[in-house]
Every structure is written in C-alpha cells, then in structure tokens.
Amino acid sequence: MIGAVAIVLGSVIFMEVFAWAFHKYYMHGPGWGWHESHHVHTDGPFETNDLYAVCFSVIAAGLFILGSLWWQPLWLVALGFTIYGVLYGIVHDGLVHQRWPFRVQAKRGYLKRLVHSHRLHHAVRDKDGAVSFGFLYAPNPERLKATLLQRKTLLKEERADIQTAFEE
C-alpha cells in the first residue's frame, strides 16, 4: 500500500518536473507551432495547444492498459499522470486561464502566487524570453517580474502586461 502511494505521488512529482522541461525546451522550441495558440487570443473553447493534453492522455491510457495486462506499477504511474492532468485542468485551465463556464479568483496565498507567476509567463508573447514554465510550482512573482523587466527585448505592451499581472 505505501509503495503504491509512493509510486503515484512520485509520478505526480515527476510530471511537474517533466512538464517544466517539456514546456521550456519543447513547447517554447520545436513545438511552438501548437503552443503558440496558448499565448495569443483564440476564439472558441479549444486551442491547438490542447492537442498536447490529448497526446499525454493517450500515453496515460496506454500505461493503464500495459499496467492492467503486464506490470501493475505501470498502472500506478498512469494514475499519477492522470492525477497530474486533473490538477493541471483545475489549476491551469480553470483557475489561471478561466476556461470554465464560471469564474473563480485566487484571492491570496499560493494559488494567487501561481496565477501571478503564470500570467508573467504569458507577458512574453513569443517563444523566447518567457519565465515560469511549471504548472503547479510557482516561483516568486516579484523575482520573475524583475527578470522580465531586466530584459531589454520586451515590447512596450509586454511591459504593460507584466504590471497588469499583479493588478488582477
């Protein structure tokens, strides 16, 4: 039982580390073609970037199947990946980007810090120069803001977006 819980929790933690690296080095690199839709306004409930969630869901489903048929620890890993995906959907898509049919605002504490950190990520509209690539871990927004403002490559409207991230 303890081993199963450790595998699931370890998988959730692994996914945050993996998501950070994948977001920074792939989504803001060769995978920008899909991810760019997440950094610009798109009409409708879906954006091309959502295809990443579909791909990760297929991987989790495959691990559930392999774990059921072959080696049970893979099923537990798939459960951890799925829990991470649910947390991502609630926190990132729901709380940060308000993609739910109702509004929820983080008023204080860690969730507000997470929202601010992610908004600072979106203050840069192209694939280069962004900060804060995690989805559940939120670096200090004041440090992120200082890093962004130090970069001389930011457009005037991006500098305004940095300030706006703290006002909402």
C-alpha positions as CSV (number, residue, x, y, z in Angstrom):
1,M,0.0,0.0,0.0
2,I,2.7,2.5,1.0
3,G,4.7,1.5,-2.1
4,A,1.7,2.1,-4.3
5,V,1.1,5.6,-2.8
6,A,4.8,6.4,-3.3
7,I,4.6,5.4,-7.0
8,V,1.5,7.5,-7.5
9,L,2.9,10.6,-5.7
10,G,6.3,10.1,-7.3
11,S,4.6,10.1,-10.7
12,V,2.7,13.3,-10.0
13,I,6.0,15.0,-8.9
14,F,7.8,13.6,-11.9
15,M,5.1,15.0,-14.2
16,E,5.7,18.5,-12.8
17,V,9.4,18.3,-13.5
18,F,8.8,16.7,-16.9
19,A,6.1,19.3,-17.7
20,W,8.5,22.2,-16.8
21,A,11.3,20.8,-19.0
22,F,8.9,19.9,-21.8
23,H,7.2,23.3,-21.7
24,K,10.5,25.2,-21.6
25,Y,12.5,23.2,-24.2
26,Y,9.9,21.7,-26.5
27,M,6.8,23.8,-26.4
28,H,8.8,27.0,-26.5
29,G,11.1,25.4,-29.1
30,P,10.2,22.9,-31.8
31,G,6.7,22.5,-30.5
32,W,5.9,26.2,-30.7
33,G,3.5,25.6,-33.7
34,W,0.9,24.0,-31.3
35,H,1.8,26.0,-28.2
36,E,1.7,29.5,-29.8
37,S,-2.2,29.2,-29.7
38,H,-1.9,29.3,-26.0
39,H,0.0,32.7,-26.0
40,V,-2.4,34.5,-28.3
41,H,-6.2,35.0,-28.2
42,T,-8.1,32.2,-29.8
43,D,-11.9,32.1,-30.4
44,G,-13.8,29.1,-29.1
45,P,-13.4,26.7,-26.2
46,F,-10.3,24.9,-27.7
47,E,-6.9,25.9,-28.9
48,T,-4.3,23.9,-30.9
49,N,-2.2,23.7,-27.7
50,D,-4.9,21.4,-26.3
51,L,-3.5,18.7,-28.6
52,Y,-0.7,18.2,-26.0
53,A,-3.3,17.1,-23.4
54,V,-4.7,14.7,-25.9
55,C,-1.2,13.2,-26.6
56,F,-0.5,12.9,-22.8
57,S,-3.9,11.3,-22.3
58,V,-3.1,8.6,-24.9
59,I,0.2,7.9,-23.1
60,A,-1.6,7.6,-19.8
61,A,-4.3,5.3,-21.4
62,G,-1.5,3.1,-22.8
63,L,0.1,2.8,-19.4
64,F,-3.2,1.9,-17.8
65,I,-3.6,-0.9,-20.4
66,L,0.0,-2.1,-20.0
67,G,-0.3,-2.0,-16.2
68,S,-3.5,-4.0,-16.3
69,L,-2.2,-6.6,-18.6
70,W,1.5,-6.8,-17.8
71,W,3.0,-5.0,-14.8
72,Q,0.9,-3.3,-12.2
73,P,3.3,-0.5,-11.3
74,L,2.7,1.0,-14.7
75,W,-1.0,1.3,-13.8
76,L,0.0,3.3,-10.7
77,V,2.3,5.5,-12.8
78,A,-0.7,6.1,-15.2
79,L,-2.8,7.0,-12.2
80,G,-0.2,9.6,-11.1
81,F,0.0,11.0,-14.6
82,T,-3.8,11.2,-14.6
83,I,-4.0,12.9,-11.3
84,Y,-1.5,15.5,-12.5
85,G,-3.6,16.0,-15.6
86,V,-6.7,16.7,-13.5
87,L,-4.7,19.1,-11.3
88,Y,-3.5,20.8,-14.4
89,G,-7.0,21.1,-15.8
90,I,-8.3,22.5,-12.5
91,V,-5.4,24.9,-11.7
92,H,-4.1,25.9,-15.1
93,D,-7.1,25.8,-17.4
94,G,-9.7,26.7,-14.7
95,L,-8.1,29.0,-12.2
96,V,-5.3,30.6,-14.2
97,H,-7.0,30.9,-17.7
98,Q,-10.6,30.9,-16.6
99,R,-11.6,28.3,-19.2
100,W,-14.5,27.1,-17.1
101,P,-18.1,28.3,-17.5
102,F,-17.8,30.1,-14.2
103,R,-15.3,32.4,-12.6
104,V,-13.1,31.6,-9.6
105,Q,-10.4,34.0,-8.4
106,A,-7.4,33.3,-6.2
107,K,-7.5,36.0,-3.5
108,R,-4.4,35.2,-1.6
109,G,-1.7,32.6,-0.8
110,Y,-0.2,30.0,-3.0
111,L,-2.9,30.0,-5.6
112,K,-2.7,33.7,-6.2
113,R,1.1,33.4,-6.5
114,L,0.6,30.6,-9.0
115,V,-1.8,32.8,-11.1
116,H,0.6,35.7,-11.0
117,S,3.6,33.6,-12.0
118,H,1.7,32.1,-14.9
119,R,0.5,35.5,-16.1
120,L,4.1,36.7,-16.1
121,H,4.9,33.7,-18.3
122,H,2.3,35.0,-20.7
123,A,3.6,38.6,-20.6
124,V,6.0,37.5,-23.3
125,R,4.1,36.7,-26.5
126,D,6.7,34.8,-28.5
127,K,8.6,31.6,-27.8
128,D,11.7,33.2,-26.4
129,G,12.3,35.1,-23.2
130,A,9.4,33.7,-21.1
131,V,9.8,32.8,-17.4
132,S,8.0,30.4,-15.1
133,F,7.5,27.2,-17.1
134,G,5.9,24.9,-14.4
135,F,2.2,24.4,-14.0
136,L,1.9,23.6,-10.3
137,Y,5.1,25.1,-8.9
138,A,5.1,28.9,-8.9
139,P,8.4,30.8,-8.5
140,N,8.3,34.1,-6.7
141,P,6.4,36.6,-8.9
142,E,8.5,39.6,-7.8
143,R,11.7,37.8,-9.0
144,L,10.0,36.8,-12.2
145,K,8.9,40.4,-12.8
146,A,12.4,41.7,-12.1
147,T,13.9,39.2,-14.6
148,L,11.4,40.2,-17.3
149,L,11.9,43.9,-16.8
150,Q,15.7,43.4,-17.0
151,R,15.4,42.0,-20.5
152,K,15.6,44.8,-22.9
153,T,13.9,42.8,-25.7
154,L,10.4,43.3,-24.3
155,L,8.0,45.3,-26.3
156,K,6.2,48.3,-24.6
157,E,2.9,46.4,-24.4
158,E,4.6,43.4,-22.9
159,R,6.0,45.6,-20.1
160,A,2.4,46.8,-19.5
161,D,1.3,43.1,-19.4
162,I,3.8,42.5,-16.6
163,Q,2.4,45.2,-14.5
164,T,-1.2,44.1,-15.2
165,A,-0.4,40.6,-14.0
166,F,-0.1,42.0,-10.5
167,E,-3.2,44.2,-10.6
168,E,-5.8,41.5,-11.3
